[in-house]
Amino acid sequence: MLAVKKGSDIALLEFSDVFMLRVEDKQVKVYTENAEYLIKKPLYQVEETLNNDFVRISKTTIVNLRKIERVAPSLKGMMFIQLKNGLKDNISRKYLPDFKNALDL
């Protein structure tokens, strides 16, 4: 479970409901299928609590492998990722080997 905030409300999310965690405007945002939440902890601390379904794809982003719709080549050796809820991001070259390893590629 992941404790997150939306406004003044606190919600408990199942890991399986989380699509992506990303640092934006110095805050960690947690994305689900239809909503986004904030979490107080820094990304590296949240990463320690996540299960093996999650992998870091850049310095600022962690994704749920089970929520990936497609992966495609992008610019300069990077890969592009699209999640089932429409969110998109790039997998940086630094994290690409770990990403491929997590997918057994």
Long-range contacts (C-beta under 8 A, 24 or more apart in sequence): 2-30, 2-39, 2-46, 2-49, 3-39, 4-30, 4-37, 4-38, 4-39, 5-37, 5-38, 5-39, 5-40, 6-35, 6-36, 6-37, 6-38, 11-37, 13-37, 15-50, 15-51, 15-53, 15-54, 15-64, 16-53, 16-64, 16-66, 18-54, 18-64, 18-67, 19-63, 19-64, 19-67, 19-83, 19-84, 19-85, 19-87, 20-61, 20-62, 20-63, 20-64, 20-67, 20-83, 20-87, 20-89, 21-46, 21-54, 21-61, 21-62, 21-63, 22-60, 22-61, 22-62, 22-89, 23-60, 23-61, 24-60, 31-85, 31-87, 32-85, 33-84, 33-85, 34-85, 52-102, 55-95, 55-98, 55-99, 55-102, 56-95, 56-98, 57-81, 57-89, 57-90, 57-91, 57-92, 57-95, 57-99, 58-89, 58-90, 58-91, 58-92, 58-94, 58-95, 59-92, 59-94, 61-89, 63-89, 65-102, 65-103
